């Protein structure tokens, strides 16, 4: 994940380590090694934020290590902060939980679903939450309506979802699957806009800031940039 000025990259490893990198030099600037399950840059300050799950769940400033918000949630779950730092999405057993960190230490909203097969991802403006469920659907949940409306399902995949993402203009949703298939939907109509089949599993998808390009991380060690038909 790039900072807004493109000068830094924020990453989370499978070893639950959060790292901040300098793009121009490739140098590692900061690292937090305990239980990092989600990272993002704050939308206004570009502060690197991380969700940490160990004996408890907390939102912290990755650079200073300062705990910004603690949550009454034991370890064993995976959490992702929103770009504003106000919301925290938690993938729990059979449910997706959403916290408003400024209002409550309890779940602000929750939806009971099949276990998620990919981490939830907030849209760049934090207005939507996107993830892949293990029933081969991609789900999109409007944060403001989360307390009263169920997530929208996007259909087309037949294998487990490995990653999902929403475009910065909130007009598109992308999902990748273990069979190498990548699908993009129109969020208004839920119709498939583009459908690709790649060789090998795809492990990650991300939209460019212009919403016209999609980066794809392939399991064979290559990365692709796809230009969208818009």
C-alpha positions as CSV (number, residue, x, y, z in Angstrom):
1,X,0.0,0.0,0.0
2,X,1.4,3.4,-1.1
3,X,1.2,6.6,0.9
4,X,-0.7,9.5,-0.8
5,X,2.6,11.1,-2.0
6,X,3.9,7.8,-3.3
7,X,7.0,8.0,-1.1
8,X,6.4,5.2,1.3
9,X,4.9,1.7,1.2
10,X,3.1,0.0,4.1
11,X,3.1,-3.8,4.1
12,X,1.8,-6.7,6.3
13,X,3.5,-10.1,6.1
14,X,2.1,-13.6,6.6
15,X,4.3,-13.6,9.8
16,X,2.0,-10.8,11.1
17,X,4.7,-8.2,10.8
18,X,3.9,-4.6,9.8
19,X,6.6,-2.7,7.9
20,X,7.1,0.8,6.5
21,X,9.4,1.3,3.6
22,X,11.0,4.2,1.8
23,X,10.2,3.9,-2.0
24,X,13.3,5.7,-3.3
25,X,15.9,3.8,-1.3
26,X,14.0,0.5,-0.6
27,X,15.1,1.0,3.0
28,X,12.9,-0.3,5.9
29,X,11.9,2.6,8.1
30,X,9.9,0.9,10.8
31,X,8.7,-2.5,11.8
32,X,6.2,-3.9,14.4
33,X,6.5,-7.7,14.8
34,X,3.6,-8.7,17.1
35,X,0.2,-9.7,15.7
36,X,-0.3,-7.2,12.9
37,X,-3.3,-8.3,10.9
38,X,-4.1,-5.1,8.9
39,X,-2.4,-1.8,7.9
40,X,-3.4,1.4,6.2
41,X,-2.4,5.0,5.8
42,X,-4.6,7.6,7.6
43,X,-6.5,9.5,4.9
44,X,-5.7,13.0,6.2
45,X,-2.3,12.7,8.0
46,X,-0.8,9.8,6.0
47,X,0.1,8.3,9.4
48,X,0.7,4.5,9.1
49,X,-2.0,2.7,11.1
50,X,-2.1,-0.9,12.1
51,X,-4.5,-3.3,13.8
52,X,-2.7,-5.5,16.3
53,X,-4.2,-8.7,17.8
54,X,-2.4,-10.4,20.6
55,X,-4.0,-10.8,24.0
56,X,-6.3,-8.0,23.0
57,X,-7.2,-6.0,19.9
58,X,-5.9,-2.5,19.4
59,X,-5.4,0.2,16.8
60,X,-1.9,1.7,16.9
61,X,0.4,4.2,15.2
62,X,2.9,2.0,13.5
63,X,5.8,4.5,13.7
64,X,5.5,5.6,17.3
65,X,3.9,2.3,18.6
66,X,1.4,4.4,20.5
67,X,-1.9,2.6,21.1
68,X,-4.7,4.8,19.7
69,X,-7.7,2.6,20.7
70,X,-8.0,-0.6,22.6
71,X,-10.9,-3.0,22.0
72,X,-12.7,-5.5,24.2
73,X,-11.9,-8.4,21.9
74,X,-9.6,-11.3,22.6
75,X,-6.9,-12.5,20.2
76,X,-7.5,-15.0,17.5
77,X,-9.3,-12.7,15.1
78,X,-8.1,-10.6,12.2
79,X,-8.7,-6.8,12.2
80,X,-8.2,-4.1,9.6
81,X,-8.4,-0.3,10.2
82,X,-10.2,2.2,7.9
83,X,-8.2,5.0,6.3
84,X,-9.8,7.5,8.7
85,X,-8.8,5.4,11.6
86,X,-12.4,5.7,12.9
87,X,-13.6,2.2,12.0
88,X,-12.2,-1.2,12.6
89,X,-13.4,-4.3,10.6
90,X,-12.9,-7.6,12.3
91,X,-13.1,-11.0,10.7
92,X,-14.5,-13.3,13.3
93,X,-15.7,-16.8,13.2
94,X,-18.7,-16.7,10.9
95,X,-19.2,-13.0,11.2
96,X,-17.9,-9.6,10.1
97,X,-17.8,-7.1,12.9
98,X,-17.5,-3.3,12.5
99,X,-16.4,-0.9,15.2
100,X,-16.8,2.9,15.3
101,X,-13.8,3.6,17.5
102,X,-14.9,7.1,18.4
103,X,-18.3,6.0,19.7
104,X,-18.0,2.6,21.3
105,X,-15.8,-0.2,22.6
106,X,-18.4,-2.7,21.4
107,X,-19.3,-3.7,17.9
108,X,-21.2,-1.0,16.1
109,X,-22.6,-3.4,13.6
110,X,-22.2,-7.1,12.8
111,X,-23.4,-9.4,10.1
112,X,-23.4,-13.2,10.4
113,X,-21.9,-14.7,7.3
114,X,-20.0,-17.8,6.1
115,X,-16.3,-17.5,7.2
116,X,-14.5,-15.0,5.1
117,X,-11.8,-16.4,2.8
118,X,-10.0,-13.1,2.5
119,X,-9.3,-10.1,4.7
120,X,-11.8,-7.3,4.6
121,X,-10.5,-4.2,2.8
122,X,-11.8,-0.6,3.1
123,X,-12.3,1.5,0.0
124,X,-9.8,4.4,-0.2
125,X,-12.3,6.8,1.2
126,X,-13.4,4.4,3.9
127,X,-17.1,4.4,2.9
128,X,-17.2,0.7,1.9
129,X,-15.9,-2.6,3.2
130,X,-15.1,-5.3,0.6
131,X,-14.1,-9.0,1.2
132,X,-14.4,-12.4,-0.3
133,X,-16.5,-15.0,1.4
134,X,-15.9,-18.8,1.3
135,X,-19.1,-19.3,-0.7
136,X,-17.2,-17.8,-3.7
137,X,-19.0,-14.4,-3.5
138,X,-17.4,-11.0,-3.1
139,X,-19.3,-8.9,-0.5
140,X,-19.5,-5.0,-0.4
141,X,-20.8,-3.3,2.7
142,X,-21.6,0.4,3.0
143,X,-20.2,1.6,6.3
144,X,-22.9,4.3,6.9
145,X,-25.7,1.8,6.3
146,X,-24.0,-1.2,8.0
147,X,-26.3,-1.1,11.0
148,X,-29.4,-1.5,8.9
149,X,-28.5,-3.0,5.6
150,X,-26.9,-6.3,4.6
151,X,-23.8,-6.5,2.4
152,X,-24.3,-6.8,-1.3
153,X,-23.1,-10.0,-3.0
154,X,-21.3,-10.1,-6.3
155,X,-21.5,-13.4,-8.2
156,X,-19.4,-15.1,-10.8
157,X,-16.6,-16.9,-9.0
158,X,-16.8,-20.7,-8.5
159,X,-13.6,-21.2,-6.4
160,X,-12.5,-19.7,-3.0
161,X,-11.8,-16.0,-3.1
162,X,-8.3,-15.0,-2.3
163,X,-8.6,-11.2,-2.4
164,X,-11.1,-8.4,-3.1
165,X,-10.8,-4.6,-3.6
166,X,-12.9,-1.6,-4.4
167,X,-11.9,1.1,-6.9
168,X,-11.2,4.7,-5.5
169,X,-14.2,6.1,-7.4
170,X,-16.4,3.4,-5.8
171,X,-17.7,2.3,-9.2
172,X,-16.0,-1.1,-9.4
173,X,-15.3,-4.1,-7.3
174,X,-12.6,-6.7,-8.1
175,X,-12.2,-10.2,-6.8
176,X,-9.6,-12.9,-7.4
177,X,-9.8,-16.7,-6.8
178,X,-7.6,-19.7,-6.1
179,X,-8.2,-20.8,-9.7
180,X,-6.5,-17.7,-11.2
181,X,-9.7,-16.0,-12.3
182,X,-10.1,-12.3,-11.8
183,X,-13.5,-10.6,-12.1
184,X,-14.5,-7.0,-12.1
185,X,-18.1,-5.9,-11.4
186,X,-20.0,-2.6,-11.8
187,X,-21.1,-1.7,-8.3
188,X,-24.4,-0.1,-9.4
189,X,-25.6,-3.0,-11.6
190,X,-23.6,-5.8,-10.1
191,X,-22.9,-7.0,-13.7
192,X,-19.5,-8.4,-14.7
193,X,-17.4,-5.7,-16.5
194,X,-14.3,-7.8,-17.2
195,X,-13.3,-11.4,-16.6
196,X,-9.8,-12.8,-16.9
197,X,-8.3,-16.2,-16.5
198,X,-4.6,-16.3,-15.4
199,X,-2.3,-19.2,-15.0
200,X,-2.0,-20.2,-11.4
201,X,-3.7,-18.8,-8.3
202,X,-4.0,-15.0,-7.8
203,X,-3.2,-13.9,-4.3
204,X,-3.9,-10.1,-4.5
205,X,-5.7,-7.4,-6.4
206,X,-5.5,-3.6,-6.0
207,X,-6.8,-0.6,-8.0
208,X,-4.7,2.3,-9.1
209,X,-5.6,5.8,-7.9
210,X,-7.2,6.5,-11.4
211,X,-9.5,3.5,-11.1
212,X,-8.5,2.5,-14.6
213,X,-5.7,0.0,-13.8
214,X,-5.7,-3.1,-11.7
215,X,-2.6,-4.7,-10.1
216,X,-2.6,-8.4,-9.8
217,X,-0.2,-10.6,-7.7
218,X,0.1,-14.0,-9.3
219,X,1.1,-17.1,-7.4
220,X,3.9,-17.8,-9.9
221,X,5.9,-14.8,-8.6
222,X,4.8,-12.3,-11.2
223,X,2.7,-9.2,-11.0
224,X,0.5,-7.8,-13.8
225,X,-1.0,-4.4,-14.4
226,X,-4.3,-4.6,-16.3
227,X,-5.8,-1.6,-18.1
228,X,-9.6,-1.6,-17.6
229,X,-12.1,-1.0,-20.4
230,X,-13.7,2.2,-19.2
